[in-house]
Amino acid sequence: MKRMRSALGAMLVMGGLLATAQPAAAKTHEVNMTAKETEVVVEGSGETYKAWTFDGQFPGPVVRVTEGDTIKFTLENPKTNTYPHAMDFHAAEIDFLKNYRAINPGETISYTFVAKKPGLFFYHCGAPPMIQHVARGMFGAVIVDPKNAKAWPKADREYVLVQSEFFKNPDDVQTMFDRKFDNVIFNGGIFKYHPFVTGGGKLDAKPGERVRIYFVNAGPNEFSAFHPIGEIWDNVYESGNPDNKLNGVQTYVVGPGSAATFDVVAESAGAYPLVTHSLTGALRGAIAVLLVGPDAKPAPLMPMTPWEVAPKPAQ
């Protein structure tokens, strides 16, 4: 009898341990977005741009789920819009003809997918001409956190940066095909995170903090050579997947439509510009200054999005 009790007790203990070790149950997320053709601020002076957006943001809202979660997505194209719009999620593995088709003003489309792989993924409008819909601001980021939180070091602070080319004339599609961009920007703004530029902000951190940058290249055409001036990337994760790990990287190339996650640990206070080392892009807008100091305050994933600065006075 004692042996039976001991065996039963061992089984209960093991069962408890196994139950504790099981990952949290997958969740279902209702994600609803509205295509909005609207003006957004793109410069610290208050200059606006006739953008096409998701939910009025340039880039659109960050979608964040955990590996194995289900996303039930609905896109609305209001009848007040002029153009068809669509949604293409790089985190999904579904039929694009059925789910990524363009819808006209006054229509909605819904579909469901499971975020099967951890990582950082691009989303964007796929309506033709796709190059114009992307260039005008219809894109964003999807973070699929790994089920195992210990798959990578815990970050003390996180930011999302989405790089894109900016074309001042949003109706000139041929210029987009010819790669004649006017600026390269982060999170929809020219020098948006450059504190020495009018209306510019910054990215904050404290000395010794592990800062995780979720970096997406929206394109539509140019590659990014992402580099931290004055620092070295502690880790780089291709497509944001913890299994795709590189150590001690100076510059990492991210192609259009792709993404990577970057960890940096700045031990000393100071300014550390994060740039594309394709200098024609950096010097025309793609500089984000990581300002490291003991008084750094908490910040959202995409600070200053939307960029709410005083509008430019009428001429």
Kinemage of the C-alpha trace (Angstrom):
@kinemage 1
@onewidth
@group {chain A} dominant
@subgroup {mainchain}
@vectorlist {calphas} color= white
{ca met a 1} P 0.000 0.000 0.000
{ca lys a 2} L 2.864 2.373 0.896
{ca arg a 3} L 4.467 1.708 -2.496
{ca met a 4} L 1.175 2.442 -4.264
{ca arg a 5} L 0.789 5.738 -2.343
{ca ser a 6} L 4.359 6.716 -3.111
{ca ala a 7} L 3.878 5.934 -6.791
{ca leu a 8} L 0.599 7.855 -6.859
{ca gly a 9} L 2.215 10.813 -5.122
{ca ala a 10} L 5.092 10.805 -7.607
{ca met a 11} L 2.631 10.756 -10.495
{ca leu a 12} L 0.714 13.720 -9.036
{ca val a 13} L 3.928 15.671 -8.514
{ca met a 14} L 5.109 14.937 -12.056
{ca gly a 15} L 1.692 15.819 -13.400
{ca gly a 16} L 1.847 19.139 -11.580
{ca leu a 17} L 5.298 19.843 -12.943
{ca leu a 18} L 4.205 19.019 -16.459
{ca ala a 19} L 1.153 21.216 -16.149
{ca thr a 20} L 3.311 24.085 -14.907
{ca ala a 21} L 5.731 23.661 -17.781
{ca gln a 22} L 3.035 23.932 -20.453
{ca pro a 23} L 3.026 27.253 -22.356
{ca ala a 24} L 0.070 29.599 -21.959
{ca ala a 25} L -2.906 28.782 -24.144
{ca ala a 26} L -2.982 30.493 -27.519
{ca lys a 27} L -5.186 33.563 -27.768
{ca thr a 28} L -7.403 34.991 -30.478
{ca his a 29} L -6.973 38.673 -31.332
{ca glu a 30} L -9.571 40.800 -33.108
{ca val a 31} L -7.580 43.242 -35.250
{ca asn a 32} L -9.622 45.875 -37.070
{ca met a 33} L -8.154 48.587 -39.275
{ca thr a 34} L -9.634 51.327 -41.428
{ca ala a 35} L -8.029 52.567 -44.628
{ca lys a 36} L -7.848 56.352 -44.336
{ca glu a 37} L -6.836 58.706 -47.123
{ca thr a 38} L -5.732 61.689 -45.087
{ca glu a 39} L -3.013 64.253 -44.496
{ca val a 40} L -0.282 63.498 -41.971
{ca val a 41} L 2.618 65.548 -40.615
{ca val a 42} L 5.961 64.456 -42.091
{ca glu a 43} L 8.325 67.245 -40.967
{ca gly a 44} L 8.988 69.072 -37.719
{ca ser a 45} L 7.950 72.317 -39.372
{ca gly a 46} L 4.409 70.943 -39.585
{ca glu a 47} L 4.587 70.125 -43.297
{ca thr a 48} L 1.823 67.676 -44.227
{ca tyr a 49} L 1.527 64.984 -46.868
{ca lys a 50} L -1.482 63.435 -48.624
{ca ala a 51} L -0.964 59.913 -47.323
{ca trp a 52} L -2.870 56.665 -47.602
{ca thr a 53} L -2.848 55.035 -44.189
{ca phe a 54} L -4.158 52.367 -41.864
{ca asp a 55} L -6.088 54.077 -39.044
{ca gly a 56} L -4.704 57.470 -39.993
{ca gln a 57} L -1.141 56.556 -38.947
{ca phe a 58} L 2.048 56.584 -41.015
{ca pro a 59} L 3.169 53.792 -40.324
{ca gly a 60} L 0.041 51.929 -39.240
{ca pro a 61} L -0.469 50.551 -35.716
{ca val a 62} L 1.880 47.864 -34.423
{ca val a 63} L 0.182 44.458 -34.199
{ca arg a 64} L 1.633 42.323 -31.398
{ca val a 65} L 0.739 38.704 -30.630
{ca thr a 66} L 2.439 35.547 -29.390
{ca glu a 67} L 3.573 32.594 -31.486
{ca gly a 68} L 0.581 30.299 -32.041
{ca asp a 69} L -2.037 33.020 -31.536
{ca thr a 70} L -4.877 33.543 -34.006
{ca ile a 71} L -5.539 36.891 -35.664
{ca lys a 72} L -9.052 37.673 -36.886
{ca phe a 73} L -8.506 40.629 -39.173
{ca thr a 74} L -10.999 43.031 -40.699
{ca leu a 75} L -10.207 45.894 -43.066
{ca glu a 76} L -12.745 48.610 -43.776
{ca asn a 77} L -12.449 50.880 -46.818
{ca pro a 78} L -14.906 53.715 -46.057
{ca lys a 79} L -17.119 55.020 -48.836
{ca thr a 80} L -15.559 58.443 -48.281
{ca asn a 81} L -12.289 57.130 -49.775
{ca thr a 82} L -11.444 57.354 -53.473
{ca tyr a 83} L -9.228 54.308 -54.061
{ca pro a 84} L -9.303 50.519 -53.523
{ca his a 85} L -7.142 49.178 -50.685
{ca ala a 86} L -6.029 45.789 -49.348
{ca met a 87} L -3.933 44.144 -46.638
{ca asp a 88} L -1.023 41.721 -46.970
{ca phe a 89} L 0.376 40.261 -43.737
{ca his a 90} L 3.858 38.744 -44.080
{ca ala a 91} L 3.200 36.897 -40.810
{ca ala a 92} L 0.362 34.913 -42.412
{ca glu a 93} L 0.452 31.719 -44.487
{ca ile a 94} L -2.830 31.914 -46.421
{ca asp a 95} L -4.181 32.205 -49.964
{ca phe a 96} L -3.396 35.701 -51.182
{ca leu a 97} L -5.912 35.669 -54.053
{ca lys a 98} L -8.782 35.190 -51.623
{ca asn a 99} L -7.563 37.200 -48.678
{ca tyr a 100} L -5.293 39.928 -50.002
{ca arg a 101} L -7.609 41.174 -52.756
{ca ala a 102} L -8.353 44.890 -53.006
{ca ile a 103} L -11.703 46.177 -51.824
{ca asn a 104} L -13.474 49.269 -53.132
{ca pro a 105} L -14.682 52.227 -51.056
{ca gly a 106} L -17.684 51.178 -48.990
{ca glu a 107} L -16.522 47.547 -48.662
{ca thr a 108} L -14.908 45.446 -45.917
{ca ile a 109} L -12.903 42.230 -45.973
{ca ser a 110} L -12.168 39.775 -43.155
{ca tyr a 111} L -9.904 36.760 -42.799
{ca thr a 112} L -8.240 34.686 -40.092
{ca phe a 113} L -4.734 33.289 -39.743
{ca val a 114} L -2.489 31.716 -37.124
{ca ala a 115} L 0.838 33.398 -36.363
{ca lys a 116} L 2.804 30.160 -36.594
{ca lys a 117} L 6.343 31.518 -36.547
{ca pro a 118} L 7.906 33.948 -34.070
{ca gly a 119} L 9.520 37.061 -35.445
{ca leu a 120} L 9.064 40.524 -36.837
{ca phe a 121} L 7.015 40.882 -39.996
{ca phe a 122} L 5.936 43.531 -42.490
{ca tyr a 123} L 2.354 44.327 -43.387
{ca his a 124} L 1.236 46.525 -46.262
{ca cys a 125} L -1.484 47.368 -48.728
{ca gly a 126} L -1.345 45.161 -51.811
{ca ala a 127} L -3.759 47.062 -54.067
{ca pro a 128} L -2.350 48.015 -57.484
{ca pro a 129} L -0.144 49.846 -58.052
{ca met a 130} L 1.336 48.374 -54.897
{ca ile a 131} L 4.426 50.569 -55.140
{ca gln a 132} L 2.263 53.680 -54.724
{ca his a 133} L 0.182 52.329 -51.843
{ca val a 134} L 3.354 51.414 -49.943
{ca ala a 135} L 5.129 54.676 -50.783
{ca arg a 136} L 2.162 56.714 -49.552
{ca gly a 137} L 2.183 55.098 -46.109
{ca met a 138} L 0.069 51.938 -46.073
{ca phe a 139} L 2.386 49.688 -44.071
{ca gly a 140} L 3.352 48.628 -40.576
{ca ala a 141} L 4.890 46.001 -38.323
{ca val a 142} L 3.718 42.740 -36.757
{ca ile a 143} L 5.619 41.440 -33.722
{ca val a 144} L 5.100 37.745 -33.017
{ca asp a 145} L 6.712 37.136 -29.641
{ca pro a 146} L 8.174 33.646 -29.085
{ca lys a 147} L 6.171 31.311 -26.851
{ca asn a 148} L 9.340 30.741 -24.878
{ca ala a 149} L 10.192 34.148 -23.382
{ca lys a 150} L 13.649 32.783 -22.485
{ca ala a 151} L 14.495 32.237 -26.154
{ca trp a 152} L 16.377 35.531 -26.041
{ca pro a 153} L 17.555 38.038 -23.391
{ca lys a 154} L 14.884 40.195 -21.781
{ca ala a 155} L 14.831 43.720 -23.211
{ca asp a 156} L 14.725 46.712 -20.880
{ca arg a 157} L 13.308 48.980 -23.565
{ca glu a 158} L 11.766 48.423 -27.007
{ca tyr a 159} L 11.232 50.550 -30.103
{ca val a 160} L 9.784 49.938 -33.551
{ca leu a 161} L 11.421 51.704 -36.505
{ca val a 162} L 9.993 51.393 -40.009
{ca gln a 163} L 12.141 52.754 -42.834
{ca ser a 164} L 10.596 53.919 -46.094
{ca glu a 165} L 11.340 56.139 -49.067
{ca phe a 166} L 9.455 59.421 -49.255
{ca phe a 167} L 8.264 60.898 -52.554
{ca lys a 168} L 7.046 64.496 -52.302
{ca asn a 169} L 4.604 64.077 -55.186
{ca pro a 170} L 2.393 61.167 -54.071
{ca asp a 171} L 0.702 60.959 -57.488
{ca asp a 172} L 3.904 60.521 -59.520
{ca val a 173} L 4.067 56.725 -59.766
{ca gln a 174} L 6.727 56.807 -62.485
{ca thr a 175} L 9.132 58.557 -60.103
{ca met a 176} L 8.559 55.709 -57.651
{ca phe a 177} L 9.426 53.169 -60.339
{ca asp a 178} L 12.510 55.226 -61.239
{ca arg a 179} L 13.677 55.192 -57.567
{ca lys a 180} L 13.888 58.993 -57.489
{ca phe a 181} L 12.941 59.407 -53.849
{ca asp a 182} L 13.251 62.756 -52.097
{ca asn a 183} L 13.951 61.415 -48.603
{ca val a 184} L 14.399 58.240 -46.605
{ca ile a 185} L 12.496 58.327 -43.334
{ca phe a 186} L 11.847 56.460 -40.087
{ca asn a 187} L 8.270 56.080 -38.836
{ca gly a 188} L 6.839 58.472 -41.402
{ca gly a 189} L 8.934 61.542 -40.600
{ca ile a 190} L 11.991 63.324 -42.019
{ca phe a 191} L 14.603 63.404 -39.202
{ca lys a 192} L 11.738 62.589 -36.847
{ca tyr a 193} L 14.013 61.379 -34.042
{ca his a 194} L 16.815 63.921 -34.488
{ca pro a 195} L 16.813 66.333 -31.509
{ca phe a 196} L 18.897 68.970 -33.320
{ca val a 197} L 16.310 69.419 -36.090
{ca thr a 198} L 13.227 71.642 -35.759
{ca gly a 199} L 10.415 69.624 -34.180
{ca gly a 200} L 12.588 66.530 -33.917
{ca gly a 201} L 12.457 64.118 -31.003
{ca lys a 202} L 14.661 61.266 -29.848
{ca leu a 203} L 14.708 57.692 -28.614
{ca asp a 204} L 15.496 57.453 -24.903
{ca ala a 205} L 17.405 54.870 -22.869
{ca lys a 206} L 19.396 54.566 -19.658
{ca pro a 207} L 23.046 53.451 -19.518
{ca gly a 208} L 23.347 49.680 -19.462
{ca glu a 209} L 19.817 49.015 -20.671
{ca arg a 210} L 19.272 46.417 -23.363
{ca val a 211} L 17.427 48.341 -26.064
{ca arg a 212} L 15.603 46.202 -28.597
{ca ile a 213} L 14.893 47.783 -31.982
{ca tyr a 214} L 12.266 46.087 -34.129
{ca phe a 215} L 13.335 47.301 -37.575
{ca val a 216} L 11.204 46.925 -40.701
{ca asn a 217} L 12.146 48.115 -44.183
{ca ala a 218} L 8.951 49.107 -46.004
{ca gly a 219} L 10.841 50.147 -49.152
{ca pro a 220} L 9.284 50.206 -51.605
{ca asn a 221} L 12.657 49.834 -53.345
{ca glu a 222} L 15.809 50.564 -51.352
{ca phe a 223} L 17.869 48.343 -49.068
{ca ser a 224} L 18.816 49.552 -45.592
{ca ala a 225} L 22.252 49.137 -43.988
{ca phe a 226} L 21.249 49.591 -40.353
{ca his a 227} L 24.096 50.770 -38.134
{ca pro a 228} L 24.477 52.236 -34.596
{ca ile a 229} L 27.033 55.061 -34.647
{ca gly a 230} L 29.268 54.775 -31.582
{ca glu a 231} L 28.049 51.275 -30.770
{ca ile a 232} L 27.942 47.689 -32.071
{ca trp a 233} L 24.799 45.587 -32.283
{ca asp a 234} L 24.983 43.154 -29.389
{ca asn a 235} L 22.673 40.728 -31.210
{ca val a 236} L 20.863 40.725 -34.544
{ca tyr a 237} L 17.930 38.407 -35.231
{ca glu a 238} L 17.045 37.944 -38.902
{ca ser a 239} L 13.287 38.378 -39.384
{ca gly a 240} L 13.106 38.879 -35.631
{ca asn a 241} L 13.274 35.135 -34.988
{ca pro a 242} L 15.320 34.228 -31.871
{ca asp a 243} L 16.679 31.171 -33.717
{ca asn a 244} L 18.329 33.422 -36.347
{ca lys a 245} L 20.921 35.000 -34.070
{ca leu a 246} L 24.114 36.881 -34.928
{ca asn a 247} L 26.510 38.402 -32.376
{ca gly a 248} L 28.627 41.566 -32.487
{ca val a 249} L 27.442 43.031 -35.789
{ca gln a 250} L 28.473 46.509 -36.983
{ca thr a 251} L 25.992 46.919 -39.866
{ca tyr a 252} L 23.209 44.654 -41.067
{ca val a 253} L 21.420 44.806 -44.405
{ca val a 254} L 17.621 44.630 -44.418
{ca gly a 255} L 15.943 44.395 -47.804
{ca pro a 256} L 12.655 45.991 -48.796
{ca gly a 257} L 9.765 43.961 -47.413
{ca ser a 258} L 11.977 42.361 -44.771
{ca ala a 259} L 12.791 42.956 -41.119
{ca ala a 260} L 15.268 42.223 -38.336
{ca thr a 261} L 15.436 42.759 -34.594
{ca phe a 262} L 18.478 44.481 -33.103
{ca asp a 263} L 19.742 44.599 -29.508
{ca val a 264} L 22.140 47.313 -28.369
{ca val a 265} L 23.526 47.995 -24.887
{ca ala a 266} L 25.111 51.441 -24.474
{ca glu a 267} L 27.121 51.433 -21.259
{ca ser a 268} L 27.844 55.167 -21.233
{ca ala a 269} L 25.603 58.210 -21.392
{ca gly a 270} L 25.656 60.011 -24.717
{ca ala a 271} L 24.128 60.214 -28.171
{ca tyr a 272} L 24.105 57.166 -30.466
{ca pro a 273} L 22.582 57.810 -33.898
{ca leu a 274} L 20.877 54.820 -35.522
{ca val a 275} L 21.142 55.193 -39.296
{ca thr a 276} L 21.053 53.503 -42.624
{ca his a 277} L 24.711 53.527 -43.687
{ca ser a 278} L 23.511 54.068 -47.224
{ca leu a 279} L 24.393 57.707 -46.667
{ca thr a 280} L 22.157 59.139 -49.351
{ca gly a 281} L 19.307 57.867 -47.182
{ca ala a 282} L 20.716 58.846 -43.779
{ca leu a 283} L 21.568 62.390 -44.810
{ca arg a 284} L 18.097 62.877 -46.250
{ca gly a 285} L 16.154 61.858 -43.193
{ca ala a 286} L 16.955 58.360 -41.903
{ca ile a 287} L 18.691 59.203 -38.628
{ca ala a 288} L 17.204 58.310 -35.237
{ca val a 289} L 19.246 59.435 -32.224
{ca leu a 290} L 19.285 57.103 -29.226
{ca leu a 291} L 19.911 59.508 -26.346
{ca val a 292} L 21.268 57.608 -23.349
{ca gly a 293} L 21.087 59.198 -19.913
{ca pro a 294} L 20.159 58.376 -16.318
{ca asp a 295} L 16.886 60.332 -16.479
{ca ala a 296} L 15.394 58.543 -19.500
{ca lys a 297} L 11.628 58.182 -19.174
{ca pro a 298} L 9.477 55.265 -20.395
{ca ala a 299} L 8.397 55.593 -24.023
{ca pro a 300} L 5.941 53.880 -26.386
{ca leu a 301} L 6.971 51.483 -29.152
{ca met a 302} L 6.655 54.191 -31.821
{ca pro a 303} L 7.165 57.587 -30.154
{ca met a 304} L 5.586 60.616 -31.839
{ca thr a 305} L 3.335 58.532 -34.084
{ca pro a 306} L 1.326 60.320 -35.298
{ca trp a 307} L 3.665 63.306 -35.328
{ca glu a 308} L 1.588 66.036 -33.710
{ca val a 309} L 3.481 69.273 -34.233
{ca ala a 310} L 2.167 72.748 -34.940
{ca pro a 311} L 0.956 72.982 -38.560
{ca lys a 312} L 2.903 75.128 -40.977
{ca pro a 313} L 1.343 78.614 -41.157
{ca ala a 314} L -0.547 79.472 -44.326
{ca gln a 315} L 1.375 81.541 -46.865
